Structures are given as structure tokens and as C-alpha cells.
Amino acid sequence: VVVNFEEGAERQVGDGDPESERIGEVVSVVAPGTRDLGQEQIFAYGMRAGLWRMLDALARTRTPATFFACGQAVARVPELAARVARAGHEMAVHGWRWRPHSDYADPAVEAADIDRSVVAIEQATGTRPVGFFCRGSESVATRRLLVERGFRYTSNGFDDDLPYWDRSLERPLLVVPYALDSNDMKFFHPNGFVRAREMVEYVSDALDTLIAEAEAGKLRLLNVGFHLRIVGRPARFPAFAGVLDLLAARRADLWLATRAQIAAAFAERIN
């Protein structure tokens, strides 16, 4: 289970960016270069309201989660990041800003942003992050920079059902793959989920498939991704609560773990 902790790190003219993030409850109609207060508020809802609903549901179902945390978001609300960590959840680096790392033309600039994200998370939570996932795509330098900084895993991999080693680097880096299909961002896409129950049914189908394969002796990993500003909303919150209830009901068939725990387990078993 992944929860994205990124609100406050998106592009906003109010933060000095040339334009504001376009993806929200609707496609923004505010002209590029003009401050979009509505879009800022849509994102802010995640930290002001959504986070609390979701933390309560995670606690109720005893579900460990990994929070993909943007460094700038953590730096703005370190007390909220600390609350997440105190609840026992993992904080992984989601970039300094909510942006693709493929945008970085200079590895030194990318490295500096990774470093300050690590510092922000460590200062807020007391724990150094060991995992990484950025919006969109890594740059060609990202994995080398992660290895140099001692990261345990990256999750910018959409090409497998199981973790695997990237051995093209000076030191192998574990890839704990992620997935975008069982992800609440599909509520924001026209070919995605509309009603909350649709996401619960989708995840249930994935579980049926993967558990059947596991019973045949094949290990499998299921990723389910959420966002504070998306399923933190009342009408979509049943998608989050429903998925957690589904996982809890099938706990005997599953290992519910943070991504750091998954990375550690697979690193011991695959050479």
C-alpha cells in the first residue's frame, strides 16, 4: 500500500513556478502564468483533511504503508510527516518537487534535490529514507545517484510483478516495481474509475489473480497507490477504506508490508 505525500510540492505560480499544475479535480482553466488559487486549494485539501481520514483507516485495519514523500512537502509540514512516521509507516523519497526526474539536465542539480529530500525527511521523522520513486520517469543518472547515496531500492519500474536487481550500476540496486493501474489517479482520468466501488472491485480482481498464481508456487507483488487529495475526499474515501478492508479480510493469504520490508526480504533471497 502506497500513499503519496506530495501536496505542497506541485508546480504553482504562487511558489514562483512559471505555471501551475494542470491535473486536479478538473483541468485548470486558469491561464498559464497566472496564480491558480483554486488549484492550490485542491492540493491543500489533502494535507488539511484527507491525511487524517487515511491515517485513521490505516490504523483501524493495522495496515502498514509506504508514503512516497516529496521533500518540499515534508519541509512545509514536518509535523505531519512526523505523525505518519510515528504511526509506523515508511517514508520514501518522491523527489524534492512533484516532477519527473527525467526533467533534470544536470546530474549535480538532481543530486542536490535528492540530498535535500533525504535531509527533510530525516529531520522530520528521525529516520533516513531508503527508497525512491519519482513522478513519471527517472533520469539516466538517477539510479547511479541513488546507489552513491546508499538507497536500498528504487520503485521506478513498471515492468514486472516481482523485485529484481539492476546490475548495470557500480553496485546493484534493487527495483521494487510499482504499478499505475491499481492507483487512485484513475479517478482523474476519463478511462478510469468513477465510483469508489470500482477501484475496490479492480483490486479484488488483482488479488484473485495473484493469490491463485501464488498458490501455484509463484511469488507475486501487488501495488495499490493512493493520494491524500483524491481518496481523501468523502465520496472517494470508500475506495481507500474498502481496499484496506479487503486486504484485512484476506490477511491470511497476504504479507502486508512496507516497501522497505519487501526490499529487505527479496534482497536476502535473490542473487
ZIUR-V683542 format. One record per pair of residues at least 24 apart in sequence whose C-alpha atoms are under 8 Angstrom apart, sorted by the first residue. I is the first residue (numbers start at 1). J is the second residue. Records with the same first field share a line. If there is no record, write none. Layout:
I = J + J
//
This chain:
1 = 64 + 65 + 66 + 223 + 224 + 225 + 226 + 256 + 257 + 258
2 = 65 + 66 + 67 + 68 + 223 + 224 + 225 + 226
3 = 65 + 66 + 67 + 68 + 225 + 226 + 227 + 228
4 = 67 + 68 + 69 + 225 + 226 + 227 + 228
5 = 67 + 68 + 69 + 70 + 73 + 74 + 227 + 228
6 = 68 + 69 + 70 + 73 + 94 + 97 + 98
7 = 43 + 44 + 46 + 47 + 73 + 228 + 229
8 = 43 + 44 + 72 + 73 + 76
9 = 70 + 71 + 72 + 73 + 96 + 97 + 98
10 = 97 + 98 + 99
11 = 97 + 98
12 = 36 + 40
23 = 188
24 = 188
25 = 188
42 = 229
43 = 229
44 = 229
45 = 228 + 229
46 = 227 + 228 + 229 + 230 + 232
47 = 228 + 229
49 = 232
50 = 228 + 229 + 230 + 231 + 232 + 233
51 = 228 + 232
53 = 232
54 = 228 + 232 + 240 + 241
55 = 84
57 = 241 + 244
58 = 244
59 = 87
61 = 244 + 245 + 248
63 = 244 + 248 + 256 + 257
64 = 88 + 89 + 90 + 256 + 257 + 258
65 = 89 + 90 + 257 + 258 + 259
66 = 90 + 91 + 92 + 258 + 259
67 = 91 + 92
68 = 92 + 93 + 94 + 132 + 133
69 = 93 + 94 + 95
70 = 94 + 95 + 96 + 97 + 98 + 117
71 = 95 + 96 + 97 + 116 + 117 + 118 + 120 + 121
72 = 96 + 97 + 117 + 120
73 = 97
74 = 120 + 121 + 124
75 = 120 + 121 + 124
78 = 120 + 121 + 124 + 125
79 = 124
81 = 121 + 124 + 125
82 = 124 + 125
85 = 125
86 = 125
89 = 258
90 = 129 + 258 + 259 + 260
91 = 121 + 129 + 131
92 = 129 + 130 + 131 + 132 + 133
93 = 117 + 118 + 121 + 129 + 130 + 131 + 132 + 133 + 134
94 = 132 + 133 + 134 + 135
95 = 132 + 133 + 134 + 135
98 = 134 + 135
99 = 134 + 135 + 136
100 = 134 + 135 + 136 + 137 + 138
101 = 134 + 135 + 136 + 137 + 138 + 139 + 142
102 = 136 + 137 + 138 + 139 + 140
103 = 139
104 = 139
107 = 141 + 142
110 = 142
111 = 145
130 = 260
131 = 155 + 259 + 260
132 = 156
143 = 169 + 173
144 = 169 + 170
147 = 171 + 172 + 173
152 = 260 + 263
153 = 260 + 263
161 = 220 + 221 + 222
162 = 219 + 220 + 221
163 = 263 + 266
164 = 270
174 = 263 + 267
176 = 259 + 262 + 263
178 = 223
179 = 223 + 224 + 225
180 = 225
182 = 223 + 224 + 225
183 = 224 + 225 + 226
184 = 225 + 226 + 227 + 230 + 231
185 = 226 + 227 + 230
187 = 230
195 = 236
196 = 235 + 236 + 237 + 238 + 239
197 = 238 + 239 + 242
198 = 239
199 = 239 + 243
200 = 239 + 240 + 242 + 243 + 246
203 = 243
204 = 246
211 = 253
//
